[in-house]
Amino acid sequence: MSALDPLELGLLAGGFLLLVGVALVAFVRRRRRVARSFADPELLRRLVGADLQEIPWRRLVPAAVAACALALALVAASSAAPASVPRGPVVLLLDASGSMLVDDVGARRLDAQRAFAEALVDELGDVPVGIVAFSGRAFSLTPPTRDGGAIRMYLASIDPTIVTQSGSAVGAAIRQGIALLGGGGDGEGGTLVLVGDGDETEDREGALAAARLVGRGGLRLHSVAVGTRSGGPVPALDLSTGAVQGLLRNESGEIVLSQLQDGFLRELSDLGGGIQVETTDPTAVSRLAREIQGGARRTEGSVAGVPTHVWLAFAAFLLLLVEPLGTSPGRPE
């Protein structure tokens, strides 16, 4: 069932309770009228052992509480329905730095990033997707588009050779993504998905400041961690030829290791109002897609894995079973 807005839900639940209230009042009035027409009230009270002119609270209260439980179940079930319209376009911020050539996830981080991005695009369906690649600087490959073929072509082209400046300018990538989404000022909303190892080498504080701008613009920023905390050696890449020439070394001649900076990525997504997932998590793509499409924010609470509205409906059913017990055996109510 499609989700209703709060006003519609309130009117629907209120109308239902009003009808139940009218029905209960009509029941009490009819009960009194029938009792008066049957015999003198005092004589009837002596015969049945009960005053039929009194309000039968033992029957009315369970019925009224059951009606309230059903109204709450209706509200819970309707408000929990997932959104059918995504929250605007998505821009993927993809890491093309040299550290993405590290193969500490069973493959190169670059390949894991590409596989994750392709799976996410497939999961999002016809949601427009744009792409920003970054290394020492950031640049837009495509604005949000529904052209799946073009998106896959751009994803296949991302590697450290497409950016001639080494480094990892995360803040610049976030700002580029905000620009592609129009700053979120048009009310359409949108989502940034930062994929990488979080190995920021340019301006860490600038990246955090850019993440704060995301929320102010009405957008969201999620992060996807690629790599391991133990890390691995970074291949030495000739950016002009694309050839790998051994391992990258620092000025002291020591091999440079790149480790996953998931804490930094989590901090960015927290500032941007999003979540963090890891490419090694088999449920990461579906979780992130639900977040982007708004489903996760509308997910109904549950108890012991059972949705709340089911428990409420079950409680109403039990109360309706108890309600006849308010009638004493052999004494018609």
Secondary structure, 3 states (H helix, E strand, C coil): CCCCCHHHHHHHHHHHHHHHHHHHHHHHHHHHHHHHHHCCHHHHHHHHCCCCCCCCHHHHHHHHHHHHHHHHHHHHHHHCCCCCCCCCCEEEEEECCHHHHCCCCCCCHHHHHHHHHHHHHHHHCCCCEEEEEECCCEEEEEEEECCHHHHHHHHHHCCHHHCCCCCCCHHHHHHHHHHHCHHHCCCCCCEEEEEECCCCCCCHHHHHHHHHHHHHCCCEEEEEECCCCCCEECEEECCCCCCEEEECECCCCCECEECCCHHHHHHHHHHCEEEEEECCCCCHHHHHHHHHHCCHHHCCCEECCEEHHHHHHHHHHHHHHHHHHHCCCCCCC
